Amino acid sequence: MTSMEDTRAGAVVEQTYRRLSDALRRGVYPVGGRLPGERDLAMTLGVSRSTLRLALGRLAEENRLERSSQRGWFVRRNVVGEPPSTLQSFSEMARSRGLRPQSTVLHCRARPAAFEEARQLAIAPASRVLELRRLRSLDGVPVCVDSSVVVLALAPRLAEVDLTDRSLYETLEQDYGLRIAHSSYTVHAAAADEATAELLNIEPGDPVLIGEELTYSDDGSPVLTGRMVYRSDAYRFQADLFRPIRA
């Protein structure tokens, strides 16, 4: 192939990429949905399948598409995840990626702490806590069921605050002067139960990732425990790992 032919081929790939990119931006292909088969899509765009694959591959490198060897090309769902070694709220993670966070309060009540909660939060058994359960969404797509238990002695009127579409971390910091400093965090895989699956628009038994945290203020006091159940296709956990220095 001559250099001129290379230039023309590259221009066709670029044009195909831009047309597909624009279609994704306009929602022609819905999030989580499957694109038409390569043969049909190539015919629609008026290009060869090899040209189409180069454009699709570029979009996959940008994490906008993903390919299943058995089922074809799919529009990737928005994925959230903590930057390595950085503690962020769900709302902060979403906004940092240009996404719109939303919260629907499913349950909110003040109650006495259970024994294990009291032990984790370093409070007396039966001390008052706020139990908060919310459905968290990104650009209207539900991705997480978030449950928190907060020490009410640190935020006395929190039960009266409407936490719809509001960050809990930011509320604690701005309204109560509690600086969230660090969190002990674990992640494990599980299967979605029926109630969680219905909230997240997935099938019962589908994989989910469960994050559990114990969060502390800057003076070392435990502030809240949390349990976040994420769709497995909408969450990624990152961490910095270091090998110990050997003598």
C-alpha positions as CSV (number, residue, x, y, z in Angstrom):
1,M,0.0,0.0,0.0
2,T,1.4,3.4,-1.0
3,S,1.7,6.3,1.4
4,M,-1.3,8.0,-0.3
5,E,-3.4,4.9,0.1
6,D,-2.3,4.7,3.8
7,T,-3.4,8.3,4.3
8,R,-6.8,7.6,2.6
9,A,-7.3,4.5,4.7
10,G,-6.4,6.4,7.9
11,A,-8.9,9.1,7.0
12,V,-11.7,6.6,6.5
13,V,-10.9,5.0,9.9
14,E,-10.9,8.5,11.5
15,Q,-14.3,9.3,9.9
16,T,-15.8,6.0,11.0
17,Y,-14.5,6.6,14.5
18,R,-16.0,10.1,14.6
19,R,-19.4,8.9,13.3
20,L,-19.5,6.1,15.9
21,S,-18.3,8.4,18.7
22,D,-21.0,10.9,17.8
23,A,-23.7,8.2,17.8
24,L,-22.5,7.1,21.3
25,R,-22.6,10.7,22.5
26,R,-26.2,11.1,21.2
27,G,-27.4,7.8,22.8
28,V,-28.1,6.1,19.5
29,Y,-26.7,3.0,21.1
30,P,-27.9,2.8,24.7
31,V,-25.5,2.3,27.7
32,G,-25.1,-1.4,28.3
33,G,-26.7,-2.2,24.9
34,R,-25.3,-4.3,22.0
35,L,-24.3,-2.7,18.7
36,P,-25.5,-4.2,15.5
37,G,-23.4,-7.0,14.1
38,E,-20.2,-6.0,12.4
39,R,-21.5,-6.9,8.9
40,D,-24.7,-4.9,9.3
41,L,-22.8,-1.9,11.0
42,A,-20.2,-1.9,8.3
43,M,-22.9,-1.8,5.6
44,T,-24.7,1.0,7.4
45,L,-21.6,3.1,7.6
46,G,-20.4,2.2,4.1
47,V,-17.0,0.9,5.1
48,S,-15.2,-2.4,5.2
49,R,-15.2,-4.6,8.2
50,S,-11.5,-4.2,8.7
51,T,-12.0,-0.4,8.8
52,L,-14.9,-0.8,11.2
53,R,-12.9,-2.9,13.5
54,L,-10.1,-0.4,13.7
55,A,-12.6,2.3,14.7
56,L,-14.3,0.0,17.2
57,G,-10.9,-0.9,18.7
58,R,-10.1,2.7,19.2
59,L,-13.4,3.2,21.1
60,A,-12.7,0.2,23.2
61,E,-9.2,1.6,24.1
62,E,-11.1,4.7,25.4
63,N,-13.3,2.4,27.5
64,R,-16.4,3.4,25.6
65,L,-17.0,0.0,24.1
66,E,-16.3,-3.6,25.1
67,R,-16.2,-6.7,23.0
68,S,-17.5,-10.2,23.8
69,S,-16.0,-12.9,21.6
70,Q,-19.4,-14.6,21.6
71,R,-21.9,-11.8,21.6
72,G,-20.3,-8.8,19.8
73,W,-19.7,-5.2,20.7
74,F,-21.4,-3.5,23.7
75,V,-21.6,0.1,25.0
76,R,-19.7,0.2,28.3
77,R,-21.6,1.2,31.3
78,N,-20.2,4.1,33.4
79,V,-17.7,2.8,35.8
80,V,-16.8,4.3,39.1
81,G,-13.9,3.5,41.4
82,E,-11.6,5.2,43.9
83,P,-8.4,6.6,42.6
84,P,-5.5,4.7,44.1
85,S,-5.1,5.6,47.8
86,T,-7.6,8.4,47.6
87,L,-10.8,8.4,49.8
88,Q,-13.7,9.9,47.9
89,S,-17.5,9.9,48.4
90,F,-19.6,8.4,45.6
91,S,-20.7,11.9,44.6
92,E,-17.0,13.1,44.4
93,M,-16.0,10.1,42.3
94,A,-18.9,10.7,39.9
95,R,-18.3,14.4,39.5
96,S,-14.5,13.8,38.9
97,R,-15.5,11.7,35.9
98,G,-18.0,14.2,34.5
99,L,-21.0,12.1,35.6
100,R,-24.1,13.2,37.4
101,P,-24.6,11.5,40.8
102,Q,-28.1,10.9,42.1
103,S,-29.4,9.4,45.4
104,T,-32.8,8.0,46.3
105,V,-33.3,7.5,50.0
106,L,-34.8,4.1,50.6
107,H,-34.6,4.1,54.4
108,C,-33.6,6.6,57.0
109,R,-34.1,6.2,60.8
110,A,-32.4,6.9,64.1
111,R,-32.1,3.8,66.3
112,P,-29.9,2.2,69.0
113,A,-26.6,0.7,67.8
114,A,-26.4,-3.0,67.6
115,F,-23.6,-4.6,69.7
116,E,-21.2,-5.2,66.7
117,E,-21.9,-1.7,65.4
118,A,-21.1,-0.2,68.8
119,R,-17.9,-2.2,68.9
120,Q,-16.8,-1.0,65.5
121,L,-17.7,2.6,66.1
122,A,-16.2,2.7,69.7
123,I,-19.5,3.8,71.3
124,A,-21.5,2.4,74.1
125,P,-24.0,-0.4,73.2
126,A,-27.5,1.1,72.4
127,S,-26.0,4.6,71.6
128,R,-28.0,6.4,69.0
129,V,-27.0,5.9,65.4
130,L,-28.5,6.9,62.0
131,E,-29.3,4.0,59.7
132,L,-29.3,5.3,56.1
133,R,-29.9,3.2,52.9
134,R,-29.8,4.8,49.5
135,L,-29.9,3.8,45.8
136,R,-27.0,5.6,44.0
137,S,-27.2,6.3,40.3
138,L,-24.9,7.8,37.6
139,D,-26.7,9.8,34.9
140,G,-29.9,8.0,35.8
141,V,-28.5,4.5,35.7
142,P,-28.6,2.7,39.2
143,V,-25.2,1.3,40.1
144,C,-25.1,0.9,43.9
145,V,-27.1,0.2,47.0
146,D,-25.4,2.2,49.8
147,S,-26.1,1.5,53.5
148,S,-24.5,3.6,56.2
149,V,-24.6,3.7,60.0
150,V,-23.5,7.0,61.5
151,V,-22.7,8.0,65.1
152,L,-25.4,10.6,65.9
153,A,-23.5,12.1,68.8
154,L,-21.2,13.5,66.1
155,A,-24.0,14.8,63.9
156,P,-27.0,15.3,66.2
157,R,-29.6,16.5,63.7
158,L,-28.5,14.4,60.8
159,A,-31.8,12.4,60.8
160,E,-33.6,15.6,59.9
161,V,-31.4,16.3,56.8
162,D,-32.8,15.3,53.4
163,L,-29.9,13.3,51.9
164,T,-31.5,12.9,48.5
165,D,-28.9,13.7,45.9
166,R,-26.5,14.9,48.6
167,S,-23.1,13.6,49.6
168,L,-23.0,12.2,53.2
169,Y,-19.2,12.9,53.5
170,E,-19.7,16.5,52.4
171,T,-22.7,17.0,54.7
172,L,-20.7,15.7,57.7
173,E,-17.9,18.0,56.8
174,Q,-19.8,21.2,55.9
175,D,-22.7,20.9,58.5
176,Y,-20.9,19.3,61.4
177,G,-17.2,20.2,60.9
178,L,-16.2,16.5,60.8
179,R,-13.2,16.1,58.5
180,I,-13.3,12.6,57.0
181,A,-9.7,11.5,57.0
182,H,-9.3,7.8,56.2
183,S,-11.2,4.6,55.8
184,S,-10.6,0.9,56.4
185,Y,-12.0,-0.7,53.2
186,T,-12.6,-4.2,52.0
187,V,-14.1,-5.6,48.8
188,H,-15.5,-9.0,48.0
189,A,-17.7,-10.6,45.3
190,A,-21.1,-12.0,45.8
191,A,-24.4,-12.9,44.0
192,A,-27.2,-10.4,44.0
193,D,-30.2,-11.3,46.1
194,E,-33.7,-10.7,44.6
195,A,-34.3,-7.3,46.3
196,T,-30.9,-5.9,45.4
197,A,-31.2,-7.2,41.8
198,E,-34.5,-5.4,41.4
199,L,-33.0,-2.1,42.6
200,L,-30.0,-2.4,40.3
201,N,-31.9,-3.6,37.2
202,I,-30.0,-6.9,37.1
203,E,-31.0,-10.6,37.5
204,P,-31.0,-12.3,40.8
205,G,-27.8,-14.2,41.1
206,D,-25.8,-11.8,38.9
207,P,-22.4,-10.9,40.3
208,V,-22.1,-7.8,42.5
209,L,-19.1,-6.3,44.3
210,I,-19.6,-5.5,48.0
211,G,-17.4,-2.8,49.6
212,E,-17.4,-2.5,53.4
213,E,-15.8,0.5,55.2
214,L,-15.1,1.9,58.6
215,T,-14.5,5.6,58.2
216,Y,-12.6,7.9,60.6
217,S,-12.4,11.6,61.3
218,D,-9.0,13.4,61.4
219,D,-8.8,12.9,65.2
220,G,-9.0,9.1,64.7
221,S,-12.6,8.8,65.9
222,P,-14.8,6.3,64.0
223,V,-17.6,8.2,62.3
224,L,-19.6,5.6,60.3
225,T,-19.7,2.1,58.9
226,G,-20.8,1.5,55.3
227,R,-21.7,-1.3,53.0
228,M,-21.9,-0.6,49.3
229,V,-23.3,-3.2,46.8
230,Y,-22.2,-2.3,43.3
231,R,-23.2,-3.8,40.0
232,S,-20.0,-5.7,38.9
233,D,-20.0,-4.0,35.5
234,A,-20.1,-0.5,37.1
235,Y,-17.4,-0.5,39.7
236,R,-13.6,-0.9,39.7
237,F,-11.4,-0.9,42.8
238,Q,-7.8,0.4,42.6
239,A,-5.0,0.4,45.1
240,D,-1.4,1.3,45.3
241,L,0.6,-1.7,46.5
242,F,4.2,-1.5,47.8
243,R,6.7,-4.3,48.5
244,P,8.5,-3.9,51.8
245,I,12.1,-2.7,51.8
246,R,14.4,-5.6,52.5
247,A,17.5,-5.2,54.6
